[in-house]
Amino acid sequence: MGRRSKSIRTKGKLQLSRYFQEFSEGDSVSVVRERAIESNFPERLQGRTGKIESKRGGSY
């Protein structure tokens, strides 16, 4: 089972450092929705994991 709530230090304001993270090839990543933001996030992507293959433009 995963965590159900944020820790007290991460509640509130969003951290910009999360959005500007740098990854290297071969890193394992997971897709997690930020629940503080209302958006049309596809449920089928929530919790997906994968490996970084390469960087394409401004995205991985």
Secondary structure, 3 states (H helix, E strand, C coil): CCCCCCCCCCCCCCCHHHHCCCCCCCCEEECCCCCCCCCCCCHHHCCCEEECCCCECCEC
